[in-house]
Amino acid sequence: MERSLMTSLCDWMAGKRRKPLILWGARQVGKTWLMKEFGKRYYQDTVYISFYNNKRLADVFEQDYDAKRIIEAIEIIYHTRIDPENTLMIFDEIQSAPKVVESLKYFCEEAPEYHIIAAGSLLGVALHEGVSFPVGKVNELRLYPLNYREFLAALGEEKLVQYLDDHKDPKVKDFANEYREYLKLYMCIGGMPEVVSAYIENRDLNEVRDLQNSIVSQCEGDFGKHVGPTELPRIKMVWQSIPVQLSKENKKFFFGQMKKGARQKDFETAIQWLSDAGLIYKVNKVTKPAVPLRSYVDLSAFKIFMLDIGLLGAMSELDMNSIIEGNEIFVEFKGALTEQFVLQQLISDTSYTPYYYSGDKSTYETDFLIQKGKGIVPIEVKAETNLRSKSLKVFCEKFSPAEAIRLSVSDYIDQEWMKNIPLWATNSL
């Protein structure tokens, strides 16, 4: 299936100031496939090295950071010749070999002619364990689960994808039913490549759920492999509480929801681990809706979302057939799936970093805030067809933003003080 990040990889390949590239992403989002497919399409040769349980190759990097020596050793071991201009070198699972991570600095400085992409599902975790990161010496890209547009393309709906570039396009309204049905399907299946591929091949939602549960189990299996006995129970508690946290009307993460008397300081490391592993997304509250939003982050208040909307459904044990056949997805689970959907589209298919804001004593709350140029844009997410926007109205009356957005299952509407944009066109923000 086609991934939109392929275009970014091509830009990296052609860049005049190209550095070794680190491809970030959680386990099973398709990093290895994307790197290999990129090499297959655009290079004469690809040398793929996984450092997982590969001591021989890891030892090559232990001696020193002489790029020429390292290249020669790889050529000997893999019985190949590495042409700087026509060979792509892929270093995978680099969290298992810290010296490989550090070597990227020297490839950048001493051998910039080589094309190198590195990745590691738990690299973020490894960095917090003392692995030195080559700051300023690498390019970086992040791969997420398939977003809604990639999902449509995988199902062969390229035309529907094209129309979504502009939420004002009349065809977005003309094909609203199609977008709505695919949205329900996406909310059930999610964007994990293996799950999407299985659905395309067999159209079996039971198989989809089995695969989702398997991925959840594998993610949980990583906990025990990489954390000590003290932190493990806390990581599991945070992870398992996410569906409950998102089902609340107020989706702020409450520590008391996990355990009576639980305090933030006791779970900070657990939350950081899950974030470093790419398994959760943390959306911070801001104390003031002003530019730059990052300067007003309230570290004590945040929402936590899952890696993938399909995995959230699996962990919540939602019945997929009843969702596909009816409209329950827009009224059940208190909008949790809808906010998860919007969050994933914002981080994977726009350039915005989402935050949120709530008024004094939480009398009202914006679901998301984004910084658009010099302005702050409040975003309200509506799961139902009831489009009353009380919180958004209060925010606009108090702060007078130049633009306000409501995302819902209704068609595009410009009400002057606020624009309603269909959920499926979130990318066009």
C-alpha positions, 0 to 999 in steps of 0.5 A: 500500500502507498504511504504518503511519507514516500514523497518525503523520502524522495525529497530527502534522497535529492536534498543537497544537504542530505544527512543520515535519516532517522525514521521514527515510529512505533512497532508495526506501523510499517517502517521496515516495509517503507524503507525497503520499498523505497530502496527497491524503487529508487536505488540500484542496490539496498543493503538491509541490516537489522541489529536485533540479535546481530552481535557480529554487525554491532561489533563492527561499530564498537571499535571506532567510528571510522566510516571507511572501515565500517563500510568495508566491513559491511561489504565483506560480511554481506558480499556486496559493493556499496556505491555511495550514489546508488546504494541505500543502506538501512540500519534497522532496530538500532536501539539494540546497538547504541554505537550505530546511533552514535556513528551517524554523526560521523557518517554525516561529517566524514562520509556524507555521500552515503545514503543511510536510513536508520530506524528502531521501534524503541529508539526513543526508549533507548535514548532515555537509557543513555544512548547518545543522540547525534543532535544536528547530524541527522534528518528525521521523519516520523511514520504513523499508522495509515491516516484516513486518506492513506486508508482510502487509497489502500482501498482503491478510492484515489478519487475520493482522496483527491477531493479531500484536499479542499473541504469546500470542493462540492464533491466532498458534499456530493460523496458525503455518504461514501466518506461517512461509511469509509470513516466508520470502517476506518474507525473499526479497522484503524491504520496498522498496515497488517490489519488494513492489508488483511481486511483488503484481502479477506474483508473479514472483521473477525480477522481484523479484531484478532490481529488488533488484539495480537498487536495489543498483546505484542505491545504489552509484551514489550513492557516486560522486556524493557522495564524493571519490576517496579515500573512495569505495573505502572506502565500497564495501569496507564496503558489499560486505563486509556479507553476509560479515560477517553470515554469520559466527558472530560478527557483530561487524564485523571490519575485517580481513575487508575488507582485511588490516591494515585499521584502524577509523580508516581506515573510520570516515568510510565507515561514517558516510557509509553510516549517514547515507545510511540504507543501513546500521544500526549496532548498538553493543556495550555494556560493561555490560548496565545502565540506561541502555544508551546510557551503556555503548556501546563505540564500538570494537565494533558489528554492521552490518546492511543497509537491507533484508533483500531487498537483503541476499539479493540482494547475497548471491546467495541462490537464492530459489526453493529458499528458498521451496520448502524450509526452507533459509532457517532453516538456511543463511546461518548465521542472517544473514537471521534476525538482519537480520529481527529488527533491522528489526522492532525498529527499525521496529515497536517503540520500542526501540533495539537493542544487543548484549553479549558476555562476557569473551573473547567466551565468549558473546554476546547477539544483541540487548539492549533497554532495557524500562522500568527493565530490560534484556532480552536477546534471542537469535535462533534460525534453526533448530528447535534451541532450545538457548540456551546463551549466553542461559542464561549471561547470565541466570545472571550478570545475572539479568534480570527478562525474557529472550526467545528469538525462533524459529520455534517457538510461544510458550513460557514457561519461567519463566527465558525466554520463546520468542516466534515470530519473526513476533511480534517487534513484540509485544515 
